[in-house]
């Protein structure tokens, strides 16, 4: 029988982080994903309305 000798798969860091309270890897990953979604939504808003974000808010 051939065993997989890839050590990166068997390390605890390779496992998906579990939800927990406070500053941790899971919270940082979720925060980054929401930031990316928000940035894309902002770009789509500017594309659809033809206005910049600040003019859309009425600050310009």
mmCIF file as Biopython writes it, N, C-alpha, C and O atoms, coordinates in Angstrom:
data_model
#
loop_
_atom_site.group_PDB
_atom_site.id
_atom_site.type_symbol
_atom_site.label_atom_id
_atom_site.label_alt_id
_atom_site.label_comp_id
_atom_site.label_asym_id
_atom_site.label_entity_id
_atom_site.label_seq_id
_atom_site.pdbx_PDB_ins_code
_atom_site.Cartn_x
_atom_site.Cartn_y
_atom_site.Cartn_z
_atom_site.occupancy
_atom_site.B_iso_or_equiv
_atom_site.auth_seq_id
_atom_site.auth_asym_id
_atom_site.pdbx_PDB_model_num
ATOM 1   N N  . UNK A ? 1  ? 0.843   -1.178 0.000   1.0 0.0 1  A 1 
ATOM 2   C CA . UNK A ? 1  ? 0.000   0.000  0.000   1.0 0.0 1  A 1 
ATOM 3   C C  . UNK A ? 1  ? 0.890   1.244  0.000   1.0 0.0 1  A 1 
ATOM 4   O O  . UNK A ? 1  ? 1.854   1.310  0.762   1.0 0.0 1  A 1 
ATOM 5   N N  . UNK A ? 2  ? 0.582   2.213  -0.832  1.0 0.0 2  A 1 
ATOM 6   C CA . UNK A ? 2  ? 1.356   3.447  -0.943  1.0 0.0 2  A 1 
ATOM 7   C C  . UNK A ? 2  ? 0.711   4.506  -0.062  1.0 0.0 2  A 1 
ATOM 8   O O  . UNK A ? 2  ? -0.489  4.765  -0.158  1.0 0.0 2  A 1 
ATOM 9   N N  . UNK A ? 3  ? 1.521   5.115  0.798   1.0 0.0 3  A 1 
ATOM 10  C CA . UNK A ? 3  ? 1.016   6.172  1.666   1.0 0.0 3  A 1 
ATOM 11  C C  . UNK A ? 3  ? 1.378   7.524  1.088   1.0 0.0 3  A 1 
ATOM 12  O O  . UNK A ? 3  ? 2.419   7.690  0.452   1.0 0.0 3  A 1 
ATOM 13  N N  . UNK A ? 4  ? 0.499   8.488  1.320   1.0 0.0 4  A 1 
ATOM 14  C CA . UNK A ? 4  ? 0.767   9.861  0.885   1.0 0.0 4  A 1 
ATOM 15  C C  . UNK A ? 4  ? 1.793   10.467 1.827   1.0 0.0 4  A 1 
ATOM 16  O O  . UNK A ? 4  ? 1.555   10.542 3.032   1.0 0.0 4  A 1 
ATOM 17  N N  . UNK A ? 5  ? 2.925   10.898 1.297   1.0 0.0 5  A 1 
ATOM 18  C CA . UNK A ? 5  ? 3.985   11.439 2.141   1.0 0.0 5  A 1 
ATOM 19  C C  . UNK A ? 5  ? 4.004   12.958 2.164   1.0 0.0 5  A 1 
ATOM 20  O O  . UNK A ? 5  ? 5.036   13.556 2.469   1.0 0.0 5  A 1 
ATOM 21  N N  . UNK A ? 6  ? 2.876   13.596 1.846   1.0 0.0 6  A 1 
ATOM 22  C CA . UNK A ? 6  ? 2.804   15.046 1.845   1.0 0.0 6  A 1 
ATOM 23  C C  . UNK A ? 6  ? 2.600   15.535 3.286   1.0 0.0 6  A 1 
ATOM 24  O O  . UNK A ? 6  ? 1.502   15.386 3.824   1.0 0.0 6  A 1 
ATOM 25  N N  . UNK A ? 7  ? 3.623   16.111 3.923   1.0 0.0 7  A 1 
ATOM 26  C CA . UNK A ? 7  ? 3.471   16.528 5.318   1.0 0.0 7  A 1 
ATOM 27  C C  . UNK A ? 7  ? 2.562   17.735 5.505   1.0 0.0 7  A 1 
ATOM 28  O O  . UNK A ? 7  ? 2.069   17.966 6.609   1.0 0.0 7  A 1 
ATOM 29  N N  . UNK A ? 8  ? 2.330   18.505 4.454   1.0 0.0 8  A 1 
ATOM 30  C CA . UNK A ? 8  ? 1.497   19.709 4.593   1.0 0.0 8  A 1 
ATOM 31  C C  . UNK A ? 8  ? 0.047   19.348 4.882   1.0 0.0 8  A 1 
ATOM 32  O O  . UNK A ? 8  ? -0.666  20.127 5.513   1.0 0.0 8  A 1 
ATOM 33  N N  . UNK A ? 9  ? -0.393  18.198 4.440   1.0 0.0 9  A 1 
ATOM 34  C CA . UNK A ? 9  ? -1.783  17.802 4.635   1.0 0.0 9  A 1 
ATOM 35  C C  . UNK A ? 9  ? -2.024  17.328 6.061   1.0 0.0 9  A 1 
ATOM 36  O O  . UNK A ? 9  ? -3.123  17.499 6.588   1.0 0.0 9  A 1 
ATOM 37  N N  . UNK A ? 10 ? -1.029  16.742 6.687   1.0 0.0 10 A 1 
ATOM 38  C CA . UNK A ? 10 ? -1.231  16.164 8.003   1.0 0.0 10 A 1 
ATOM 39  C C  . UNK A ? 10 ? -0.970  17.133 9.155   1.0 0.0 10 A 1 
ATOM 40  O O  . UNK A ? 10 ? -1.174  16.760 10.310  1.0 0.0 10 A 1 
ATOM 41  N N  . UNK A ? 11 ? -0.530  18.356 8.885   1.0 0.0 11 A 1 
ATOM 42  C CA . UNK A ? 11 ? -0.256  19.304 9.956   1.0 0.0 11 A 1 
ATOM 43  C C  . UNK A ? 11 ? -1.541  19.941 10.446  1.0 0.0 11 A 1 
ATOM 44  O O  . UNK A ? 11 ? -2.484  20.092 9.669   1.0 0.0 11 A 1 
ATOM 45  N N  . UNK A ? 12 ? -1.604  20.319 11.713  1.0 0.0 12 A 1 
ATOM 46  C CA . UNK A ? 12 ? -2.821  20.955 12.245  1.0 0.0 12 A 1 
ATOM 47  C C  . UNK A ? 12 ? -3.120  22.302 11.591  1.0 0.0 12 A 1 
ATOM 48  O O  . UNK A ? 12 ? -4.281  22.704 11.526  1.0 0.0 12 A 1 
ATOM 49  N N  . UNK A ? 13 ? -2.102  23.005 11.107  1.0 0.0 13 A 1 
ATOM 50  C CA . UNK A ? 13 ? -2.331  24.304 10.478  1.0 0.0 13 A 1 
ATOM 51  C C  . UNK A ? 13 ? -3.083  24.175 9.163   1.0 0.0 13 A 1 
ATOM 52  O O  . UNK A ? 13 ? -3.740  25.123 8.733   1.0 0.0 13 A 1 
ATOM 53  N N  . UNK A ? 14 ? -2.995  23.008 8.514   1.0 0.0 14 A 1 
ATOM 54  C CA . UNK A ? 14 ? -3.659  22.817 7.226   1.0 0.0 14 A 1 
ATOM 55  C C  . UNK A ? 14 ? -5.158  22.614 7.401   1.0 0.0 14 A 1 
ATOM 56  O O  . UNK A ? 14 ? -5.915  22.789 6.447   1.0 0.0 14 A 1 
ATOM 57  N N  . UNK A ? 15 ? -5.600  22.249 8.596   1.0 0.0 15 A 1 
ATOM 58  C CA . UNK A ? 15 ? -7.028  22.030 8.844   1.0 0.0 15 A 1 
ATOM 59  C C  . UNK A ? 15 ? -7.775  23.355 8.797   1.0 0.0 15 A 1 
ATOM 60  O O  . UNK A ? 15 ? -7.214  24.407 9.103   1.0 0.0 15 A 1 
ATOM 61  N N  . UNK A ? 16 ? -9.023  23.294 8.417   1.0 0.0 16 A 1 
ATOM 62  C CA . UNK A ? 16 ? -9.868  24.491 8.366   1.0 0.0 16 A 1 
ATOM 63  C C  . UNK A ? 16 ? -10.042 25.029 9.782   1.0 0.0 16 A 1 
ATOM 64  O O  . UNK A ? 16 ? -10.386 24.268 10.686  1.0 0.0 16 A 1 
ATOM 65  N N  . UNK A ? 17 ? -9.813  26.327 9.994   1.0 0.0 17 A 1 
ATOM 66  C CA . UNK A ? 17 ? -9.971  26.877 11.350  1.0 0.0 17 A 1 
ATOM 67  C C  . UNK A ? 17 ? -11.420 26.814 11.807  1.0 0.0 17 A 1 
ATOM 68  O O  . UNK A ? 17 ? -12.339 26.924 10.996  1.0 0.0 17 A 1 
ATOM 69  N N  . UNK A ? 18 ? -11.617 26.640 13.090  1.0 0.0 18 A 1 
ATOM 70  C CA . UNK A ? 18 ? -12.965 26.555 13.647  1.0 0.0 18 A 1 
ATOM 71  C C  . UNK A ? 18 ? -13.386 27.889 14.229  1.0 0.0 18 A 1 
ATOM 72  O O  . UNK A ? 18 ? -12.540 28.647 14.705  1.0 0.0 18 A 1 
ATOM 73  N N  . UNK A ? 19 ? -14.676 28.194 14.201  1.0 0.0 19 A 1 
ATOM 74  C CA . UNK A ? 19 ? -15.144 29.460 14.766  1.0 0.0 19 A 1 
ATOM 75  C C  . UNK A ? 19 ? -14.816 29.559 16.257  1.0 0.0 19 A 1 
ATOM 76  O O  . UNK A ? 19 ? -14.970 28.591 17.002  1.0 0.0 19 A 1 
ATOM 77  N N  . UNK A ? 20 ? -14.370 30.724 16.673  1.0 0.0 20 A 1 
ATOM 78  C CA . UNK A ? 20 ? -14.057 30.979 18.073  1.0 0.0 20 A 1 
ATOM 79  C C  . UNK A ? 20 ? -14.193 32.473 18.326  1.0 0.0 20 A 1 
ATOM 80  O O  . UNK A ? 20 ? -14.210 33.267 17.385  1.0 0.0 20 A 1 
ATOM 81  N N  . UNK A ? 21 ? -14.287 32.851 19.576  1.0 0.0 21 A 1 
ATOM 82  C CA . UNK A ? 21 ? -14.438 34.248 19.946  1.0 0.0 21 A 1 
ATOM 83  C C  . UNK A ? 21 ? -13.069 34.918 20.023  1.0 0.0 21 A 1 
ATOM 84  O O  . UNK A ? 21 ? -12.107 34.310 20.493  1.0 0.0 21 A 1 
ATOM 85  N N  . UNK A ? 22 ? -12.978 36.154 19.570  1.0 0.0 22 A 1 
ATOM 86  C CA . UNK A ? 22 ? -11.740 36.920 19.702  1.0 0.0 22 A 1 
ATOM 87  C C  . UNK A ? 22 ? -10.897 36.908 18.441  1.0 0.0 22 A 1 
ATOM 88  O O  . UNK A ? 22 ? -11.354 36.503 17.373  1.0 0.0 22 A 1 
ATOM 89  N N  . UNK A ? 23 ? -9.648  37.362 18.584  1.0 0.0 23 A 1 
ATOM 90  C CA . UNK A ? 23 ? -8.720  37.430 17.458  1.0 0.0 23 A 1 
ATOM 91  C C  . UNK A ? 23 ? -8.174  36.039 17.178  1.0 0.0 23 A 1 
ATOM 92  O O  . UNK A ? 23 ? -7.456  35.464 17.996  1.0 0.0 23 A 1 
ATOM 93  N N  . UNK A ? 24 ? -8.522  35.508 16.017  1.0 0.0 24 A 1 
ATOM 94  C CA . UNK A ? 24 ? -8.022  34.199 15.629  1.0 0.0 24 A 1 
ATOM 95  C C  . UNK A ? 24 ? -8.001  34.101 14.109  1.0 0.0 24 A 1 
ATOM 96  O O  . UNK A ? 24 ? -8.464  35.005 13.414  1.0 0.0 24 A 1 
ATOM 97  N N  . UNK A ? 25 ? -7.466  33.006 13.604  1.0 0.0 25 A 1 
ATOM 98  C CA . UNK A ? 25 ? -7.343  32.831 12.153  1.0 0.0 25 A 1 
ATOM 99  C C  . UNK A ? 25 ? -8.697  32.813 11.462  1.0 0.0 25 A 1 
ATOM 100 O O  . UNK A ? 25 ? -8.845  33.364 10.372  1.0 0.0 25 A 1 
ATOM 101 N N  . UNK A ? 26 ? -9.689  32.182 12.091  1.0 0.0 26 A 1 
ATOM 102 C CA . UNK A ? 26 ? -11.007 32.090 11.471  1.0 0.0 26 A 1 
ATOM 103 C C  . UNK A ? 26 ? -11.643 33.474 11.316  1.0 0.0 26 A 1 
ATOM 104 O O  . UNK A ? 26 ? -12.197 33.793 10.263  1.0 0.0 26 A 1 
ATOM 105 N N  . UNK A ? 27 ? -11.560 34.288 12.361  1.0 0.0 27 A 1 
ATOM 106 C CA . UNK A ? 27 ? -12.143 35.634 12.305  1.0 0.0 27 A 1 
ATOM 107 C C  . UNK A ? 27 ? -11.446 36.483 11.244  1.0 0.0 27 A 1 
ATOM 108 O O  . UNK A ? 27 ? -12.099 37.241 10.526  1.0 0.0 27 A 1 
ATOM 109 N N  . UNK A ? 28 ? -10.133 36.359 11.146  1.0 0.0 28 A 1 
ATOM 110 C CA . UNK A ? 28 ? -9.389  37.130 10.151  1.0 0.0 28 A 1 
ATOM 111 C C  . UNK A ? 28 ? -9.744  36.689 8.738   1.0 0.0 28 A 1 
ATOM 112 O O  . UNK A ? 28 ? -9.841  37.520 7.834   1.0 0.0 28 A 1 
ATOM 113 N N  . UNK A ? 29 ? -9.939  35.391 8.540   1.0 0.0 29 A 1 
ATOM 114 C CA . UNK A ? 29 ? -10.298 34.894 7.208   1.0 0.0 29 A 1 
ATOM 115 C C  . UNK A ? 29 ? -11.684 35.384 6.809   1.0 0.0 29 A 1 
ATOM 116 O O  . UNK A ? 29 ? -11.882 35.827 5.678   1.0 0.0 29 A 1 
ATOM 117 N N  . UNK A ? 30 ? -12.648 35.310 7.728   1.0 0.0 30 A 1 
ATOM 118 C CA . UNK A ? 30 ? -14.005 35.776 7.434   1.0 0.0 30 A 1 
ATOM 119 C C  . UNK A ? 30 ? -14.015 37.285 7.178   1.0 0.0 30 A 1 
ATOM 120 O O  . UNK A ? 30 ? -14.698 37.756 6.269   1.0 0.0 30 A 1 
ATOM 121 N N  . UNK A ? 31 ? -13.260 38.041 7.977   1.0 0.0 31 A 1 
ATOM 122 C CA . UNK A ? 31 ? -13.181 39.481 7.807   1.0 0.0 31 A 1 
ATOM 123 C C  . UNK A ? 31 ? -12.608 39.831 6.432   1.0 0.0 31 A 1 
ATOM 124 O O  . UNK A ? 31 ? -13.102 40.741 5.766   1.0 0.0 31 A 1 
ATOM 125 N N  . UNK A ? 32 ? -11.589 39.124 6.016   1.0 0.0 32 A 1 
ATOM 126 C CA . UNK A ? 32 ? -11.003 39.360 4.699   1.0 0.0 32 A 1 
ATOM 127 C C  . UNK A ? 32 ? -11.973 39.057 3.581   1.0 0.0 32 A 1 
ATOM 128 O O  . UNK A ? 32 ? -12.029 39.783 2.588   1.0 0.0 32 A 1 
ATOM 129 N N  . UNK A ? 33 ? -12.734 37.998 3.732   1.0 0.0 33 A 1 
ATOM 130 C CA . UNK A ? 33 ? -13.712 37.642 2.697   1.0 0.0 33 A 1 
ATOM 131 C C  . UNK A ? 33 ? -14.815 38.681 2.602   1.0 0.0 33 A 1 
ATOM 132 O O  . UNK A ? 33 ? -15.224 39.052 1.502   1.0 0.0 33 A 1 
ATOM 133 N N  . UNK A ? 34 ? -15.306 39.159 3.754   1.0 0.0 34 A 1 
ATOM 134 C CA . UNK A ? 34 ? -16.329 40.205 3.722   1.0 0.0 34 A 1 
ATOM 135 C C  . UNK A ? 34 ? -15.780 41.498 3.140   1.0 0.0 34 A 1 
ATOM 136 O O  . UNK A ? 34 ? -16.504 42.214 2.447   1.0 0.0 34 A 1 
ATOM 137 N N  . UNK A ? 35 ? -14.519 41.813 3.405   1.0 0.0 35 A 1 
ATOM 138 C CA . UNK A ? 35 ? -13.900 43.013 2.835   1.0 0.0 35 A 1 
ATOM 139 C C  . UNK A ? 35 ? -13.826 42.905 1.318   1.0 0.0 35 A 1 
ATOM 140 O O  . UNK A ? 35 ? -14.077 43.884 0.616   1.0 0.0 35 A 1 
ATOM 141 N N  . UNK A ? 36 ? -13.485 41.728 0.806   1.0 0.0 36 A 1 
ATOM 142 C CA . UNK A ? 36 ? -13.421 41.540 -0.645  1.0 0.0 36 A 1 
ATOM 143 C C  . UNK A ? 36 ? -14.806 41.673 -1.277  1.0 0.0 36 A 1 
ATOM 144 O O  . UNK A ? 36 ? -14.948 42.271 -2.343  1.0 0.0 36 A 1 
ATOM 145 N N  . UNK A ? 37 ? -15.816 41.120 -0.626  1.0 0.0 37 A 1 
ATOM 146 C CA . UNK A ? 37 ? -17.178 41.226 -1.145  1.0 0.0 37 A 1 
ATOM 147 C C  . UNK A ? 37 ? -17.627 42.684 -1.141  1.0 0.0 37 A 1 
ATOM 148 O O  . UNK A ? 37 ? -18.249 43.142 -2.100  1.0 0.0 37 A 1 
ATOM 149 N N  . UNK A ? 38 ? -17.319 43.415 -0.074  1.0 0.0 38 A 1 
ATOM 150 C CA . UNK A ? 38 ? -17.682 44.826 -0.003  1.0 0.0 38 A 1 
ATOM 151 C C  . UNK A ? 38 ? -16.986 45.662 -1.053  1.0 0.0 38 A 1 
ATOM 152 O O  . UNK A ? 38 ? -17.587 46.569 -1.629  1.0 0.0 38 A 1 
ATOM 153 N N  . UNK A ? 39 ? -15.716 45.364 -1.309  1.0 0.0 39 A 1 
ATOM 154 C CA . UNK A ? 39 ? -14.985 46.117 -2.320  1.0 0.0 39 A 1 
ATOM 155 C C  . UNK A ? 39 ? -15.570 45.878 -3.713  1.0 0.0 39 A 1 
ATOM 156 O O  . UNK A ? 39 ? -15.716 46.819 -4.494  1.0 0.0 39 A 1 
ATOM 157 N N  . UNK A ? 40 ? -15.899 44.640 -4.022  1.0 0.0 40 A 1 
ATOM 158 C CA . UNK A ? 40 ? -16.508 44.329 -5.320  1.0 0.0 40 A 1 
ATOM 159 C C  . UNK A ? 40 ? -17.880 44.985 -5.424  1.0 0.0 40 A 1 
ATOM 160 O O  . UNK A ? 40 ? -18.247 45.490 -6.485  1.0 0.0 40 A 1 
ATOM 161 N N  . UNK A ? 41 ? -18.645 44.981 -4.326  1.0 0.0 41 A 1 
ATOM 162 C CA . UNK A ? 41 ? -19.955 45.634 -4.342  1.0 0.0 41 A 1 
ATOM 163 C C  . UNK A ? 41 ? -19.811 47.133 -4.590  1.0 0.0 41 A 1 
ATOM 164 O O  . UNK A ? 41 ? -20.618 47.724 -5.307  1.0 0.0 41 A 1 
ATOM 165 N N  . UNK A ? 42 ? -18.783 47.751 -3.998  1.0 0.0 42 A 1 
ATOM 166 C CA . UNK A ? 42 ? -18.539 49.176 -4.221  1.0 0.0 42 A 1 
ATOM 167 C C  . UNK A ? 42 ? -18.193 49.450 -5.683  1.0 0.0 42 A 1 
ATOM 168 O O  . UNK A ? 42 ? -18.679 50.421 -6.263  1.0 0.0 42 A 1 
ATOM 169 N N  . UNK A ? 43 ? -17.364 48.607 -6.276  1.0 0.0 43 A 1 
ATOM 170 C CA . UNK A ? 43 ? -17.030 48.778 -7.693  1.0 0.0 43 A 1 
ATOM 171 C C  . UNK A ? 43 ? -18.259 48.612 -8.575  1.0 0.0 43 A 1 
ATOM 172 O O  . UNK A ? 43 ? -18.438 49.361 -9.535  1.0 0.0 43 A 1 
ATOM 173 N N  . UNK A ? 44 ? -19.106 47.640 -8.260  1.0 0.0 44 A 1 
ATOM 174 C CA . UNK A ? 44 ? -20.334 47.456 -9.035  1.0 0.0 44 A 1 
ATOM 175 C C  . UNK A ? 44 ? -21.285 48.637 -8.879  1.0 0.0 44 A 1 
ATOM 176 O O  . UNK A ? 44 ? -21.942 49.037 -9.841  1.0 0.0 44 A 1 
ATOM 177 N N  . UNK A ? 45 ? -21.362 49.192 -7.678  1.0 0.0 45 A 1 
ATOM 178 C CA . UNK A ? 45 ? -22.201 50.370 -7.435  1.0 0.0 45 A 1 
ATOM 179 C C  . UNK A ? 45 ? -21.736 51.549 -8.289  1.0 0.0 45 A 1 
ATOM 180 O O  . UNK A ? 45 ? -22.552 52.247 -8.890  1.0 0.0 45 A 1 
ATOM 181 N N  . UNK A ? 46 ? -20.435 51.762 -8.337  1.0 0.0 46 A 1 
ATOM 182 C CA . UNK A ? 46 ? -19.910 52.854 -9.149  1.0 0.0 46 A 1 
ATOM 183 C C  . UNK A ? 46 ? -20.135 52.598 -10.629 1.0 0.0 46 A 1 
ATOM 184 O O  . UNK A ? 46 ? -20.403 53.532 -11.385 1.0 0.0 46 A 1 
ATOM 185 N N  . UNK A ? 47 ? -20.030 51.346 -11.053 1.0 0.0 47 A 1 
ATOM 186 C CA . UNK A ? 47 ? -20.237 51.007 -12.456 1.0 0.0 47 A 1 
ATOM 187 C C  . UNK A ? 47 ? -21.694 51.214 -12.862 1.0 0.0 47 A 1 
ATOM 188 O O  . UNK A ? 47 ? -21.970 51.751 -13.935 1.0 0.0 47 A 1 
ATOM 189 N N  . UNK A ? 48 ? -22.618 50.795 -12.018 1.0 0.0 48 A 1 
ATOM 190 C CA . UNK A ? 48 ? -24.046 50.884 -12.338 1.0 0.0 48 A 1 
ATOM 191 C C  . UNK A ? 48 ? -24.546 52.323 -12.290 1.0 0.0 48 A 1 
ATOM 192 O O  . UNK A ? 48 ? -25.284 52.746 -13.180 1.0 0.0 48 A 1 
ATOM 193 N N  . UNK A ? 49 ? -24.155 53.084 -11.263 1.0 0.0 49 A 1 
ATOM 194 C CA . UNK A ? 49 ? -24.676 54.443 -11.107 1.0 0.0 49 A 1 
ATOM 195 C C  . UNK A ? 49 ? -23.903 55.475 -11.920 1.0 0.0 49 A 1 
ATOM 196 O O  . UNK A ? 49 ? -24.439 56.538 -12.230 1.0 0.0 49 A 1 
ATOM 197 N N  . UNK A ? 50 ? -22.656 55.179 -12.268 1.0 0.0 50 A 1 
ATOM 198 C CA . UNK A ? 50 ? -21.843 56.148 -12.999 1.0 0.0 50 A 1 
ATOM 199 C C  . UNK A ? 50 ? -21.317 57.260 -12.113 1.0 0.0 50 A 1 
ATOM 200 O O  . UNK A ? 50 ? -20.823 58.266 -12.622 1.0 0.0 50 A 1 
ATOM 201 N N  . UNK A ? 51 ? -21.408 57.106 -10.811 1.0 0.0 51 A 1 
ATOM 202 C CA . UNK A ? 51 ? -20.932 58.101 -9.858  1.0 0.0 51 A 1 
ATOM 203 C C  . UNK A ? 51 ? -19.861 57.474 -8.976  1.0 0.0 51 A 1 
ATOM 204 O O  . UNK A ? 51 ? -19.810 56.256 -8.804  1.0 0.0 51 A 1 
ATOM 205 N N  . UNK A ? 52 ? -19.011 58.324 -8.423  1.0 0.0 52 A 1 
ATOM 206 C CA . UNK A ? 52 ? -18.036 57.818 -7.461  1.0 0.0 52 A 1 
ATOM 207 C C  . UNK A ? 52 ? -18.735 57.542 -6.138  1.0 0.0 52 A 1 
ATOM 208 O O  . UNK A ? 52 ? -19.876 57.954 -5.925  1.0 0.0 52 A 1 
ATOM 209 N N  . UNK A ? 53 ? -18.045 56.848 -5.265  1.0 0.0 53 A 1 
ATOM 210 C CA . UNK A ? 53 ? -18.622 56.501 -3.964  1.0 0.0 53 A 1 
ATOM 211 C C  . UNK A ? 53 ? -18.948 57.750 -3.160  1.0 0.0 53 A 1 
ATOM 212 O O  . UNK A ? 53 ? -20.011 57.829 -2.544  1.0 0.0 53 A 1 
ATOM 213 N N  . UNK A ? 54 ? -18.042 58.732 -3.158  1.0 0.0 54 A 1 
ATOM 214 C CA . UNK A ? 54 ? -18.262 59.945 -2.372  1.0 0.0 54 A 1 
ATOM 215 C C  . UNK A ? 54 ? -19.393 60.794 -2.931  1.0 0.0 54 A 1 
ATOM 216 O O  . UNK A ? 54 ? -20.140 61.401 -2.162  1.0 0.0 54 A 1 
ATOM 217 N N  . UNK A ? 55 ? -19.537 60.852 -4.237  1.0 0.0 55 A 1 
ATOM 218 C CA . UNK A ? 55 ? -20.661 61.611 -4.800  1.0 0.0 55 A 1 
ATOM 219 C C  . UNK A ? 55 ? -21.974 60.856 -4.581  1.0 0.0 55 A 1 
ATOM 220 O O  . UNK A ? 55 ? -23.027 61.478 -4.442  1.0 0.0 55 A 1 
ATOM 221 N N  . UNK A ? 56 ? -21.921 59.535 -4.550  1.0 0.0 56 A 1 
ATOM 222 C CA . UNK A ? 56 ? -23.114 58.747 -4.268  1.0 0.0 56 A 1 
ATOM 223 C C  . UNK A ? 56 ? -23.593 58.982 -2.844  1.0 0.0 56 A 1 
ATOM 224 O O  . UNK A ? 56 ? -24.795 58.974 -2.576  1.0 0.0 56 A 1 
ATOM 225 N N  . UNK A ? 57 ? -22.640 59.192 -1.925  1.0 0.0 57 A 1 
ATOM 226 C CA . UNK A ? 57 ? -22.991 59.497 -0.536  1.0 0.0 57 A 1 
ATOM 227 C C  . UNK A ? 57 ? -23.407 60.952 -0.337  1.0 0.0 57 A 1 
ATOM 228 O O  . UNK A ? 57 ? -23.955 61.301 0.708   1.0 0.0 57 A 1 
ATOM 229 N N  . UNK A ? 58 ? -23.150 61.798 -1.328  1.0 0.0 58 A 1 
ATOM 230 C CA . UNK A ? 58 ? -23.485 63.199 -1.225  1.0 0.0 58 A 1 
ATOM 231 C C  . UNK A ? 58 ? -22.398 64.034 -0.565  1.0 0.0 58 A 1 
ATOM 232 O O  . UNK A ? 58 ? -22.660 65.144 -0.103  1.0 0.0 58 A 1 
ATOM 233 N N  . UNK A ? 59 ? -21.197 63.513 -0.519  1.0 0.0 59 A 1 
ATOM 234 C CA . UNK A ? 59 ? -20.081 64.246 0.100   1.0 0.0 59 A 1 
ATOM 235 C C  . UNK A ? 59 ? -19.276 65.057 -0.906  1.0 0.0 59 A 1 
ATOM 236 O O  . UNK A ? 59 ? -18.329 65.750 -0.535  1.0 0.0 59 A 1 
ATOM 237 N N  . UNK A ? 60 ? -19.641 64.972 -2.144  1.0 0.0 60 A 1 
ATOM 238 C CA . UNK A ? 60 ? -18.890 65.697 -3.163  1.0 0.0 60 A 1 
ATOM 239 C C  . UNK A ? 60 ? -19.800 66.414 -4.094  1.0 0.0 60 A 1 
ATOM 240 O O  . UNK A ? 60 ? -19.336 67.079 -5.020  1.0 0.0 60 A 1 
#
